[in-house]
Amino acid sequence: MLFEKVRDIIVDTINCGEEQITETAALKDDLGMDSLDAMELSMALEEEFGLTIEQDALKNFVTVKDVVDYLESSAA
């Protein structure tokens, strides 16, 4: 499932516990993601899913669900 892939990438990218990552977890507030983490996450997602994430889209990622929804809509 897509959420599990995204969760694994987030764990590897921002070094937080897997149990912290839920669809409603806020990337910045709940998971402690900073701007460098955001860029690393973006690159990891682009590599895993073979797409390019625009900077404007990246700024709109507030929760883990935002990332999953973006990837689902990009795959369509």
N, C-alpha and C positions, 0 to 999 in steps of 0.2 A: 504494500500500500504506500501511497505517496507520502503520507504523514510520517511513516517510519523512516523512509529515506531522508526526508528533510530533518527529522529529529537526529538521526545519526550524523548528518553533516554538521548540524549545529553543535552537537556534543564535541566533535572533532575540531571545529573552528573556534568556538569561544570557551572551550574547557569548562562546561558546566555539567552538572549531574543530569543524567537521562530522566530521572524522576521529576526534575524541575520543568521539563518541557512538555507543555500541554498545548492544545490548539489556542487556548485563550491567553497563554503566557505572553506578556509584553517583552519584546526583544530587549529593549533598553532598561526598563524599570524592573522587570522580574528576573531577567537573565544576565543583566549587566553588560550588554553589548555596547561597545563604543564605535566610533567612526572607522577605526582600523579593522575591528572585528566585522563591521558591516561590509567593508570592501573584500575582506577575506571570504566571508560567507557568499557574497555575490560571485566571486571567482570560482569558488567550489561548486556552487549551484550551476553556473554556466558550464563548467567542465563536465559535471555529472549528467546534466540534461541536454547538453549540446545546443544551448541557446545564448542569446545576449540579453542581459538585463539592463535596461536603460536607467540612467541616473535618476530620472523623475520617478520611475517605478520603485526604485530602491528606497527613495525617501518616504514612500507610502507604506513601507513594511513596518507596521507597528506591532502586530502579533504574529505568532507562528502561523496562524490561520491565513493571514494576509499573504504570506509566502506561498503556502500550499495553494490558495486560490489563484494566485498569479501563475504558478506553474501549471495548474489545471487549465487555465484559460489560454496559456501559451501553447499547450500541447494540442488544443482543439483545432 
